[in-house]
Amino acid sequence: MKLRTMIVMGLAIFSLGLLPAAGMADGPNYQPEGPNYHPENPNGTPKGPKSEPKGKAYGYHCRSFSKKHVKGEQGTPFSRCVKALAQADKNDDLNARKACKALKTVDNRHKAHGEKGTAFSRCIKAVNQLRREEDSTVTALSVA
């Protein structure tokens, strides 16, 4: 074969090799079938309503607690948190540590993976937040 023919054939093969790559540079233009997975809780943020509930919604403040029962313990962490908030709300002299005492167990000394703080510390935070909201509504009602 002549040199000129070999060069033309080589360029033709090379250009045919680039053609499919250039045509699919954007990727396929279709929507894959199957379920759309969008996790509701990707960063461990609490589930539940985004806005503040009206009234005494203790469950709103305890929404980050697990509702699964642990064998050997009385109630779920969620129910114990709700009870602690109710006790703290009814008795202003009761401090947050005493109200959340039920959540302070031997197994709970370390925080769970993906959680911010231990169950005990999150309960204390919820009690303090509830009391701050109570104080703000009382002052808003007394001003009006």
N, C-alpha and C positions, 0 to 999 in steps of 0.2 A: 504494500500500500504506500501511497505517496504521503509525504509529511503533511501536506495541506489537508488531505482527507482525514488523517488521524487527528489533527487539531480541531477540525470542524466536528468530528464525531465526539471528541472529548468535551468540547464546549456544549454540544447538544445534550449529552448525558449529564453534565454538571448543571445545566439550566433546568432539566427535567427534575433533578434532585431538589432544587430550590423552589420549584413551583408549588408543591404541596405545603411546604413550610411557610411560604408567604401567604398562601390562601387561608391557612388556619392560624394566623398570628393572633387574631382576636379570641380564638377559642370557639367552641361550639355555641350555636345560637339556639339553645333549647333549655327548658326548665326541667330539672330532674324530678322524676316522680318519687313519691314516698312521703312520709310524714315530715312536716316542718318542725324541727326541734328548736324550741326557744325556751331555755330553762327559766323558770319564774324566779329562781333564787340563786343567781350565779355567784354572788360574792358573800353569801351568808347573811344578807340583809333580812330583816324580819318580814314575814309574810303578813298579809292582812290589808286593811284599808289604809290608804295613804293619808287621808285627812283625819284630824282629831275627832273622835266620837263625842257626842253630847251625853252628859250624864255620867254615871259611875260605871264605866266600861273597863273593868279591871283586866279583862282578857286582851284588850288593845295593848296595854303596857307589857303584858306577859307573852306576846305573840312570838317571841324568839325562843321560847321554851318548848321542849319536846312534849308531844302529847302521847308518847308511847309509854306503856307501863313497864317498869323495871321490876323483875321478880325479887321479892323480899323487901321492897319498899312500899310504903303506904301512899297510894295515889301517884299521879304522874307529876313530873316537874312543873308542868303547866298549872295543874290544879293546886299544887302547893304554893306556887307564886300568886295565884288568884286569891287564895285564902290569906296569904301574908299581906297582900294589898288591902283586902277587906278589913283585916284586923287593924292595920295601920291607919286606915281611913276612919274607922269608928273610934279609935283611941288615939288622941293627939299626943298623949304623954308617952306612948310606946315608940321607942326609937326604931329606926330601920333595921338595925342589927338584930334586935330581939324579934321583930316581926318576921324576918327572913331566916330565923334559926332552923326551920324545918328543911331548908335547902342546903344547909351546911352539913354535909355528910363526909365520911372518911374517903369515899371514892371520888369526891368532888373537890379535892384539893388542887387539882390541876385542871386547866381549862381544856375543853374538848377541841379537837382539831377543827379549825374553821370557825370557831366561836370567838367572840370578843369577850374575854373574861370568863370567870367561873359562873356557875348558876347563882351562887350566893351573891357575888358582886353585881350581877345583872339584876337580881331582885332588889338589892339596896338601891341601885340606880333607878329602878322603876318606882320604888316607894318615894324617893326624893323628887322624881319628876312629877308624880301624882300630887305630892304636897305643894310643889311650886305652882302647878296648874290650879289647884284649889285656892291658893293664896291670890293668884292673879284674877280669878273669877270673883272672889270675895271683894277684892279692892275695886274691881271694875263695877260691881253691883253697888258698892257703897258710894262710889263717885257719881254714878248716874242718878 
